Amino acid sequence: MEIRQMENFIVVCEELHFTRAADKIGISQPTLSQQIRALEDELGVPLFDRVGKKIVITQAGTLFLEHCVQMVRHLHNTQDALAEFRNDQRGKLVIGVLPSDLDYRLTPLLVNFHAHFPKVKLKVVSSIYVLNQVLDNEVDIGIELTSVSDDRLVRIPLCSEEYVLVVSENHAWAEQNEIGIKELRDIQTVMFPEGFTGRELVDGYCRKYGFTLNTIMETSSATSIISLVKANVGGTILPYPLIKAMNEPTLRIIRITDDAPYRHFEIIHRSDRYLTQSAKAFIEKTIDYFNQG
């Protein structure tokens, strides 16, 4: 049974006349009659009673008509929804991002995307395992730090960001504008736990110079790290754009002059995954957002 047959059946029910129905549809009367007979044979019941040149819908035909109207309506609704989907009017998009950047960096990007695509349901997942989530198809797109190459991924570079030392306005080093990387061994720090990408990056730089950070407290929340730094528990080492976005007047930024750590951001998705128009638009807006930042 085909949708076209059901649509033609509905027209016959409206006209109760094969010739008029065939003219309305744009096919020959014998072809239409043959389609109706084929439906009756498939269903095993007569849909019309033929009384001379007139036809009357049967009880079975009335029941079938009700379901045909519903099915055809559902099909048209689906076609309309898909048309809107193709035109970025609706759909769902799941984005994976690092926790600290979701808290402090990406809100303007999300607001801008929603303003242009208000019917797209955007779900943003905060995780330190963005790469794995993309590979496991748990998220459509990831905003992540650059890692080892993988043929399963499409990678689009976004930006490079310098790490800086951040202290409270009451810290002993608050008046310094810059330090050398080796001086980081002399300050107590509050950091993300070991295993977090940013922490591993900073630790790797320190190991090149033969020391490890004197980390006296660890927390997985960027908000609590900043609160602890503001309370002068210790300093921390975070990307400069992230600190800038926090807009905390009681914090002091100290540049690392000789070999500052850098993180390199990229947007990633699986190479074998179909990208909707809204997904492509999100990627474009993300690139623009980081280029402006």
N, C-alpha and C positions, 0 to 999 in steps of 0.2 A: 504494500500500500504506500502510495506517495502523497506528499503534501499537495501536489498539484491536483491529484484526483479528489482530495477532500475539498479543496477550494472550489473546484468545478461542481462538486456535489452541492455545496452551499448555494452556488448561483442557481442551480436547477431548483432547489427548494424555494428560493426567492421568486423565481419566475413561474414555476410549475408548468413549464412549457419547454420542451427540448430545443425547438428551433430558435425561440427567443433567447434561451440561455446560451446556445451555441454561438449566436450572433454577438451576444454580449462578451463572451469569452474570446471569440475570434478564431474558433475552430469549426469544422463541419459538424452538421447534426449527427451523421452516422458515427463519426469519431467520438462525439460526446456520449451517444447512446452506448457505444461499445465500452467506454470507460465505466459507465454506471453499471453495466452488466458485469464487468470484471470485479467491481466492488461487491456486488451482490453475491457473485460466486465465491469470493474470498471470505465474505462474512457469513455466507450460508443462509441468508434471509433476504426477502424482497424489500427494497427500500421505497419503491413506488408501486402503486396499483395503476395499471394502464386501463383507462376507460375511454375507448375510442381514441380521439386525438388529445384527450385530456389526461393528466396524471394527477394522482393524489398520493401524498406522502403516507407511508404506513406507520404503525406504532413503532416498529423497529427503526424505520427511517427517522422518526422524530427523536428517538433516543440517540441514534448515531449522529444526528445533526448537532445535538447539544454538546457532545464530546468533540466533534469536528471544529465547532466554533471556538471552544476552549483551546484546542491544540493549535489551531491556526493563529489565534491571538497570542498564545505563548511564544510561538515561533517568531511572530512579528516583533513582539517585545524583546526577544533575545537578539534579533537582528538590529533593532534600534539601539539596544544596550552595547552591542559589539561595535556599532558605528560610532557611538560616543566614546567607547574605549579606544578605538583607533584614532579618534580625534582628541585624545587626552582629556576627555570629559569625566571619566570615571575609571575605576580599577583600584588595585592595591599594590603598594610598593613597600618592600621591607628593606631598610637600610641598617647596616651594622657600623657602629662608630666606637671609638675609644671613650671610656667614661668621662675623663676630664674635659675632653673636647665637646662632648654633648652638653656638659654642665655650663661651659663658659664660652664656647666658640661658635657653635653651629645654629643657635637660635635664629639669627637674622636670615640665614640660608633657608631654614625650614619655613619661616614666615613668608619669605619671598616666593618660594615654590607653591605654598598653599594659596597665595593670592592669585597666582596664575593658573593653578589647577585645583580649584576648591573641591571638586568631586572625586579627586583621587585620594583614597585612604592611605595615609602615610604612617607607617609604623617604624619607629627608630629604636633599635636594640643596642643597648650599651654593653660592651663586652671587651675583654682583653684578648679574646680569641676570634677576632673578626675574620682573619684569613681562613681559619678552619670552618667558620660559619658559611663563608662564601663557597668553599669547596664542597661542603656538605649540603648545599642548596637550602640552608636555613634562612639566608638573607639573599636578596637579589643583587645588592650592590654593597661594597664595603669601602669605608674611608679608613685607611690603614697606613702604618709605616712600611716603607720599602723593605722587602725581605728577599730571600733567595728566589731565583726565577723558577717559574713553573709553567709548563706548556698548557696547563688547563686553564690558565688565567689570562685575561686581557688586563694590562696595567697601563694606567694613564698618570704620568707624573703631575703633581699639583704644586708643590713648593718645597723649599728647604728652610728649616727654622733653627735658629741658634739657641742653645741652652745658656741660661744665665743663673748666677747665684742670687737668691732672693732672701732678704733678711728683714726683720722688723726695724722700724724707725728708732727703736731703743737698743738695737744690737750694737756691740762694740765696733763692728765694721760698717755701720750704717753710713758713715761719711765717705767711705771709699767708693770710687767710680769704677775701678777695675782691679783685677787680680790675675796672677798667673795660675795655670791649672794645678800646679804642684801645691799651691797654698790651700787648696781644698782639703788637704789632709789635716789642716789645723783648725777646722771648724766642725762643731757638732751639727749634724743634719737630721732633718725629718724627711723621710722619703717613702715612695711607694715600696711595697714588699719586693723582695727578690723574685724574679720570674716575670714581673711586669716589663713590657717591652722598653718603656722609657728608662726604667731603673737599670735594666741590663745594658742599655746603650751607654749610660753615664758610667756605670761600673767598668765597662770595657775600656773607655777612655782613661779612667784612673789607673787601671792595671798596666796600661802602656807606660805609665810613669812610675810604676813600682809601688803603688800604695792602694789602699781601699778606703772608702769613705768611713768616717766616724759617725755611723748612723745610730742615734740613740732611741729613735722611735720610728715605727713603720705603720702606715695606714693605707688602705686601698681607696680612700676617698680624697679627691683633690680638695674638696671643701674643708675637710678636717686638717689636711696638711697646711692649708693657708691659715686656718684658725690657730694652729699650733705655732706657726711662724709668727703670726701677729702677736701671740702671747709670749714671744721671745724664748720659746723652748729650744729653738735651733733654726738654722737656715735650711733652705731647700734649693734644689737645682731643677728648674723647669724651663720649657721653651719660652722665649721672650714674647711671642704673640699671644700665648696663653695667659701670661701674667698681665700683659697690656689689656687684654679683654676683660680681666677681672676688675680693673679700675679701682684698685684698693690704695687710697692715699697714704696709708700708714706703712706700706711696704717700700723697701728700697731695692733697686736693681743694680747689681754689680756685674759688669761684663768680664768675661774670661778672655784674656787678650791673646795668649800665645797659641792655644790649640783648643778652642771652644768645641764642645760636642755639638753636633748638628743632627737633627732628625729629618728624614726625607719622606714627605707625604705622597700618597698616590691613591687613586680611586680604582677599585678592582671589581671585576665580575667574571663569571665563568665564560670561557671562550665558546662553549657549546650551548649556552643558554640564550634563548630568544629574548631580545630586549624590546619591551613595549615602547611606544612613543613617549609615554610619561617617564619611563626609565631613562631613555636617551635625553629627554629634556632635563631631568634631574642631574645627569652627568654634566651636561653643558653648563647648567647654573652653578654647579659645584666648582667647575674649572674657573668660571668667571669670578665666583666669590673668592677663591683663594688667590687669583691673580690680582684682585683689587686690594686684598688684605696685606 
